[in-house]
């Protein structure tokens, strides 16, 4: 297939409204099932968009077909992925409404397919620095310039979902020095690395999990995400044109020396 996009956004439907031009919907076939992708342009950049939970938010986090999505994006020629995520804060200084650009993650998912290599070929991909350093640096530079309150580092603990944490779990994540908690980062980030694609997360803090408040509600998360949509759109509108054409990061050689 001819390359149709160079940058992909994975997130909620509202974040790309008014950003993508001449958009068309595609159903891209993969060995893991079809992936529904919108492809369009922004300036001179070709952009793909995946609504992670479906257009009607009918796909829970543990059922997102990440292997199909990442494989399809690779098939379309995508080299960089921007993941948009709602997260809870485990850090007093990361307040609801803040943006976090995480640099590390802890995986506490349980039943997800986290690799393309189920045998007979075995790959041990390095995830010491899981997010693309080049893409992270550009994103931080853009957000700083826009004057949006953000944190340029943070550890994201990814849990299975779809339920929220117990108070005991929330206390445990804080003891582990995690800063934010969500349900969508893994396995997107690991699969992208296996495809030698760059990946960065723009995380929107929606709540304080349940370590600080009595409970978290889905309504609270949804309302905060709606209020933060304008900030995310501003970031994307500035970030997409600033993405370098040529990658100078280690992501493009991630499979080198990874096979046994």
C-alpha positions as a Markdown table, in Angstrom:
| # | Residue | x | y | z |
|---|---|---|---|---|
| 1 | Unk | 0.0 | 0.0 | 0.0 |
| 2 | Unk | 1.2 | 3.5 | -0.9 |
| 3 | Unk | 2.1 | 5.6 | 2.1 |
| 4 | Unk | -1.0 | 7.6 | 3.0 |
| 5 | Unk | 0.0 | 9.3 | 6.3 |
| 6 | Unk | 3.1 | 10.2 | 8.3 |
| 7 | Unk | 1.7 | 11.2 | 11.6 |
| 8 | Unk | -1.2 | 9.5 | 13.5 |
| 9 | Unk | -3.3 | 10.7 | 16.4 |
| 10 | Unk | -5.0 | 8.1 | 18.6 |
| 11 | Unk | -7.6 | 9.5 | 21.0 |
| 12 | Unk | -11.1 | 10.9 | 21.3 |
| 13 | Unk | -13.2 | 12.1 | 18.4 |
| 14 | Unk | -13.4 | 15.8 | 19.5 |
| 15 | Unk | -9.6 | 16.5 | 19.4 |
| 16 | Unk | -9.4 | 16.5 | 15.6 |
| 17 | Unk | -12.4 | 18.5 | 14.7 |
| 18 | Unk | -11.3 | 21.4 | 12.5 |
| 19 | Unk | -7.8 | 20.0 | 12.3 |
| 20 | Unk | -7.9 | 17.4 | 9.5 |
| 21 | Unk | -8.8 | 18.5 | 6.0 |
| 22 | Unk | -10.1 | 16.4 | 3.1 |
| 23 | Unk | -10.6 | 13.5 | 5.5 |
| 24 | Unk | -11.8 | 10.1 | 4.4 |
| 25 | Unk | -12.7 | 7.0 | 6.4 |
| 26 | Unk | -10.9 | 3.7 | 5.7 |
| 27 | Unk | -11.2 | 0.2 | 6.9 |
| 28 | Unk | -7.7 | -1.2 | 6.9 |
| 29 | Unk | -7.3 | -5.0 | 6.9 |
| 30 | Unk | -4.7 | -6.5 | 9.1 |
| 31 | Unk | -3.9 | -10.0 | 10.4 |
| 32 | Unk | -5.5 | -8.9 | 13.7 |
| 33 | Unk | -8.8 | -7.6 | 12.2 |
| 34 | Unk | -9.8 | -4.4 | 10.5 |
| 35 | Unk | -8.9 | -1.0 | 11.9 |
| 36 | Unk | -11.1 | 2.0 | 11.2 |
| 37 | Unk | -9.0 | 5.0 | 10.4 |
| 38 | Unk | -9.7 | 8.5 | 9.2 |
| 39 | Unk | -7.0 | 9.9 | 6.9 |
| 40 | Unk | -6.6 | 13.5 | 5.9 |
| 41 | Unk | -4.1 | 16.4 | 5.9 |
| 42 | Unk | -3.0 | 19.3 | 8.0 |
| 43 | Unk | -1.0 | 21.8 | 6.0 |
| 44 | Unk | 1.7 | 19.7 | 4.3 |
| 45 | Unk | 1.4 | 16.8 | 6.7 |
| 46 | Unk | -0.6 | 13.7 | 6.0 |
| 47 | Unk | -2.4 | 12.7 | 9.1 |
| 48 | Unk | -4.3 | 9.6 | 10.3 |
| 49 | Unk | -6.7 | 9.4 | 13.2 |
| 50 | Unk | -8.0 | 6.5 | 15.2 |
| 51 | Unk | -10.9 | 6.9 | 17.6 |
| 52 | Unk | -9.5 | 4.5 | 20.3 |
| 53 | Unk | -12.9 | 3.7 | 21.8 |
| 54 | Unk | -14.9 | 3.9 | 18.6 |
| 55 | Unk | -17.1 | 6.8 | 17.4 |
| 56 | Unk | -19.7 | 6.1 | 20.0 |
| 57 | Unk | -17.3 | 5.2 | 22.8 |
| 58 | Unk | -18.4 | 1.5 | 22.6 |
| 59 | Unk | -15.0 | -0.1 | 23.0 |
| 60 | Unk | -13.8 | -0.4 | 26.6 |
| 61 | Unk | -10.0 | 0.0 | 27.3 |
| 62 | Unk | -9.3 | -3.7 | 27.7 |
| 63 | Unk | -11.0 | -4.5 | 24.4 |
| 64 | Unk | -9.2 | -1.9 | 22.2 |
| 65 | Unk | -7.7 | -3.9 | 19.3 |
| 66 | Unk | -4.3 | -2.2 | 19.6 |
| 67 | Unk | -2.5 | -4.7 | 17.4 |
| 68 | Unk | -4.9 | -4.1 | 14.5 |
| 69 | Unk | -4.6 | -0.3 | 15.0 |
| 70 | Unk | -0.8 | -0.1 | 15.2 |
| 71 | Unk | -0.3 | -2.6 | 12.4 |
| 72 | Unk | -2.8 | -0.6 | 10.2 |
| 73 | Unk | -1.0 | 2.7 | 10.9 |
| 74 | Unk | 2.3 | 1.1 | 10.0 |
| 75 | Unk | 0.7 | -0.2 | 6.8 |
| 76 | Unk | -0.4 | 3.3 | 6.0 |
| 77 | Unk | 3.2 | 4.6 | 6.3 |
| 78 | Unk | 2.9 | 6.3 | 9.7 |
| 79 | Unk | 6.2 | 7.0 | 11.5 |
| 80 | Unk | 5.0 | 9.0 | 14.5 |
| 81 | Unk | 2.1 | 8.5 | 16.8 |
| 82 | Unk | 0.6 | 11.0 | 19.2 |
| 83 | Unk | -1.6 | 9.3 | 21.8 |
| 84 | Unk | -4.2 | 11.4 | 23.7 |
| 85 | Unk | -5.1 | 10.0 | 27.1 |
| 86 | Unk | -7.3 | 10.9 | 30.1 |
| 87 | Unk | -5.4 | 10.1 | 33.3 |
| 88 | Unk | -5.8 | 10.3 | 37.0 |
| 89 | Unk | -3.2 | 12.1 | 39.1 |
| 90 | Unk | -1.2 | 10.3 | 41.8 |
| 91 | Unk | 1.0 | 13.4 | 42.4 |
| 92 | Unk | -0.3 | 16.4 | 44.4 |
| 93 | Unk | 1.5 | 18.7 | 42.0 |
| 94 | Unk | -0.2 | 17.3 | 38.9 |
| 95 | Unk | -3.6 | 18.9 | 39.1 |
| 96 | Unk | -6.9 | 18.3 | 37.1 |
| 97 | Unk | -6.6 | 20.2 | 33.9 |
| 98 | Unk | -2.8 | 19.9 | 33.7 |
| 99 | Unk | -1.1 | 18.2 | 30.7 |
| 100 | Unk | 1.6 | 15.6 | 31.4 |
| 101 | Unk | 4.1 | 14.3 | 28.8 |
| 102 | Unk | 5.2 | 11.0 | 30.5 |
| 103 | Unk | 8.7 | 9.7 | 30.0 |
| 104 | Unk | 8.2 | 6.3 | 31.8 |
| 105 | Unk | 5.5 | 3.8 | 32.4 |
| 106 | Unk | 4.7 | 0.8 | 34.6 |
| 107 | Unk | 2.5 | -1.9 | 33.1 |
| 108 | Unk | -0.2 | -3.5 | 35.4 |
| 109 | Unk | -2.4 | -4.7 | 32.6 |
| 110 | Unk | -3.3 | -8.4 | 32.7 |
| 111 | Unk | -5.0 | -9.8 | 29.6 |
| 112 | Unk | -3.9 | -7.7 | 26.7 |
| 113 | Unk | -1.8 | -8.8 | 23.7 |
| 114 | Unk | 1.3 | -6.7 | 24.1 |
| 115 | Unk | 3.5 | -8.0 | 21.2 |
| 116 | Unk | 3.4 | -8.8 | 17.5 |
| 117 | Unk | 5.9 | -11.6 | 18.1 |
| 118 | Unk | 4.1 | -14.6 | 19.6 |
| 119 | Unk | 6.6 | -17.0 | 17.9 |
| 120 | Unk | 8.3 | -18.7 | 16.3 |
| 121 | Unk | 10.3 | -15.6 | 15.9 |
| 122 | Unk | 11.2 | -14.1 | 19.2 |
| 123 | Unk | 11.9 | -10.4 | 19.7 |
| 124 | Unk | 13.0 | -8.7 | 23.0 |
| 125 | Unk | 12.4 | -5.0 | 22.3 |
| 126 | Unk | 14.2 | -2.5 | 24.6 |
| 127 | Unk | 11.7 | -0.3 | 26.5 |
| 128 | Unk | 14.2 | 1.4 | 28.8 |
| 129 | Unk | 13.2 | 4.7 | 27.4 |
| 130 | Unk | 9.7 | 3.9 | 26.1 |
| 131 | Unk | 8.7 | 7.2 | 24.5 |
| 132 | Unk | 10.4 | 8.8 | 21.5 |
| 133 | Unk | 12.9 | 11.4 | 22.8 |
| 134 | Unk | 12.7 | 13.5 | 19.6 |
| 135 | Unk | 8.9 | 13.7 | 19.5 |
| 136 | Unk | 8.7 | 14.3 | 23.3 |
| 137 | Unk | 11.2 | 17.2 | 23.0 |
| 138 | Unk | 9.2 | 18.8 | 20.2 |
| 139 | Unk | 5.9 | 18.4 | 22.1 |
| 140 | Unk | 7.4 | 19.9 | 25.3 |
| 141 | Unk | 8.8 | 22.9 | 23.3 |
| 142 | Unk | 5.4 | 23.5 | 21.7 |
| 143 | Unk | 3.4 | 23.3 | 24.9 |
| 144 | Unk | 5.8 | 25.6 | 26.7 |
| 145 | Unk | 5.5 | 28.1 | 24.0 |
| 146 | Unk | 1.7 | 28.0 | 24.2 |
| 147 | Unk | 1.8 | 28.8 | 27.9 |
| 148 | Unk | -0.3 | 25.8 | 28.8 |
| 149 | Unk | 0.4 | 24.4 | 32.3 |
| 150 | Unk | 2.2 | 21.0 | 31.8 |
| 151 | Unk | 4.7 | 18.6 | 33.2 |
| 152 | Unk | 7.5 | 17.4 | 30.9 |
| 153 | Unk | 8.1 | 14.2 | 32.8 |
| 154 | Unk | 6.1 | 11.6 | 34.7 |
| 155 | Unk | 5.6 | 7.9 | 35.2 |
| 156 | Unk | 2.3 | 6.5 | 33.9 |
| 157 | Unk | 1.0 | 3.4 | 35.5 |
| 158 | Unk | -1.3 | 1.5 | 33.1 |
| 159 | Unk | -4.0 | -0.7 | 34.6 |
| 160 | Unk | -6.5 | -3.1 | 33.0 |
| 161 | Unk | -9.7 | -1.3 | 33.6 |
| 162 | Unk | -12.5 | -0.7 | 32.9 |
| 163 | Unk | -13.0 | -0.2 | 36.6 |
| 164 | Unk | -11.3 | 2.5 | 38.6 |
| 165 | Unk | -8.8 | 1.8 | 41.4 |
| 166 | Unk | -9.5 | 0.8 | 45.0 |
| 167 | Unk | -8.1 | 3.0 | 47.6 |
| 168 | Unk | -5.5 | 0.4 | 48.5 |
| 169 | Unk | -4.4 | 0.2 | 44.8 |
| 170 | Unk | -4.2 | 4.0 | 44.6 |
| 171 | Unk | -2.0 | 4.1 | 47.7 |
| 172 | Unk | 0.2 | 1.4 | 46.1 |
| 173 | Unk | 0.7 | 3.3 | 42.9 |
| 174 | Unk | 1.8 | 6.3 | 44.9 |
| 175 | Unk | 4.3 | 4.2 | 46.9 |
| 176 | Unk | 5.7 | 3.1 | 43.6 |
| 177 | Unk | 6.3 | 6.7 | 42.7 |
| 178 | Unk | 3.9 | 6.7 | 39.8 |
| 179 | Unk | 2.6 | 10.1 | 38.8 |
| 180 | Unk | -0.4 | 9.4 | 36.7 |
| 181 | Unk | -2.7 | 6.4 | 36.1 |
| 182 | Unk | -4.7 | 5.4 | 33.0 |
| 183 | Unk | -6.0 | 2.5 | 31.0 |
| 184 | Unk | -4.9 | 3.1 | 27.4 |
| 185 | Unk | -1.1 | 3.5 | 27.1 |
| 186 | Unk | -0.2 | -0.2 | 27.0 |
| 187 | Unk | 0.1 | -2.0 | 24.6 |
| 188 | Unk | 0.0 | 0.9 | 22.1 |
| 189 | Unk | 3.4 | 2.2 | 23.2 |
| 190 | Unk | 5.1 | -1.3 | 23.0 |
| 191 | Unk | 3.5 | -2.2 | 19.7 |
| 192 | Unk | 4.6 | 1.1 | 18.2 |
| 193 | Unk | 8.2 | 0.4 | 19.3 |
| 194 | Unk | 8.1 | -3.1 | 17.7 |
| 195 | Unk | 7.0 | -1.4 | 14.4 |
| 196 | Unk | 9.9 | 1.1 | 14.8 |
| 197 | Unk | 7.4 | 3.9 | 15.1 |
| 198 | Unk | 7.8 | 7.0 | 17.4 |
| 199 | Unk | 5.3 | 7.3 | 20.2 |
| 200 | Unk | 4.4 | 10.2 | 22.5 |
| 201 | Unk | 1.5 | 10.6 | 25.0 |
| 202 | Unk | -0.3 | 13.8 | 25.7 |
| 203 | Unk | -2.0 | 13.0 | 29.0 |
| 204 | Unk | -4.8 | 15.2 | 30.4 |
| 205 | Unk | -5.2 | 15.0 | 34.2 |
| 206 | Unk | -8.9 | 14.6 | 34.9 |
| 207 | Unk | -9.0 | 13.7 | 38.6 |
| 208 | Unk | -6.9 | 12.6 | 41.7 |
| 209 | Unk | -7.8 | 8.9 | 41.3 |
| 210 | Unk | -9.2 | 7.9 | 44.8 |
| 211 | Unk | -6.2 | 8.6 | 47.0 |
| 212 | Unk | -7.2 | 12.2 | 47.6 |
| 213 | Unk | -11.0 | 12.1 | 47.0 |
| 214 | Unk | -13.6 | 9.6 | 48.0 |
| 215 | Unk | -14.1 | 8.2 | 44.5 |
| 216 | Unk | -13.8 | 8.9 | 40.8 |
| 217 | Unk | -16.8 | 9.0 | 38.5 |
| 218 | Unk | -17.0 | 8.5 | 34.7 |
| 219 | Unk | -18.9 | 11.8 | 34.5 |
| 220 | Unk | -16.1 | 13.7 | 36.2 |
| 221 | Unk | -13.6 | 12.3 | 33.8 |
| 222 | Unk | -15.8 | 13.1 | 30.7 |
| 223 | Unk | -16.5 | 16.7 | 31.8 |
| 224 | Unk | -12.8 | 17.4 | 32.5 |
| 225 | Unk | -11.8 | 16.0 | 29.1 |
| 226 | Unk | -14.4 | 18.2 | 27.4 |
| 227 | Unk | -13.0 | 21.3 | 29.2 |
| 228 | Unk | -9.4 | 20.3 | 28.1 |
| 229 | Unk | -10.2 | 19.7 | 24.4 |
| 230 | Unk | -9.4 | 23.2 | 23.3 |
| 231 | Unk | -5.9 | 23.0 | 24.9 |
| 232 | Unk | -5.3 | 19.6 | 23.2 |
| 233 | Unk | -6.4 | 21.0 | 19.8 |
| 234 | Unk | -4.1 | 24.0 | 20.2 |
| 235 | Unk | -1.2 | 21.7 | 20.9 |
| 236 | Unk | -2.0 | 19.4 | 18.0 |
| 237 | Unk | -2.4 | 22.4 | 15.6 |
| 238 | Unk | 1.0 | 23.7 | 16.5 |
| 239 | Unk | 2.7 | 20.3 | 17.0 |
| 240 | Unk | 1.8 | 18.7 | 13.7 |
| 241 | Unk | 3.5 | 21.3 | 11.5 |
| 242 | Unk | 6.6 | 21.3 | 13.7 |
| 243 | Unk | 7.2 | 17.5 | 13.4 |
| 244 | Unk | 10.6 | 17.0 | 11.7 |
| 245 | Unk | 10.4 | 15.3 | 8.3 |
| 246 | Unk | 13.4 | 13.2 | 8.9 |
| 247 | Unk | 13.7 | 11.1 | 12.1 |
| 248 | Unk | 16.9 | 11.4 | 14.1 |
| 249 | Unk | 15.8 | 9.2 | 17.0 |
| 250 | Unk | 16.6 | 5.6 | 18.0 |
| 251 | Unk | 13.0 | 4.4 | 17.4 |
| 252 | Unk | 13.6 | 3.8 | 13.7 |
| 253 | Unk | 16.2 | 1.2 | 14.6 |
| 254 | Unk | 14.4 | -0.4 | 17.5 |
| 255 | Unk | 14.5 | -4.0 | 16.1 |
| 256 | Unk | 18.3 | -3.9 | 15.6 |
| 257 | Unk | 19.8 | -6.6 | 17.9 |
| 258 | Unk | 16.4 | -7.4 | 19.4 |
| 259 | Unk | 16.0 | -10.9 | 17.8 |
| 260 | Unk | 17.2 | -14.1 | 19.4 |
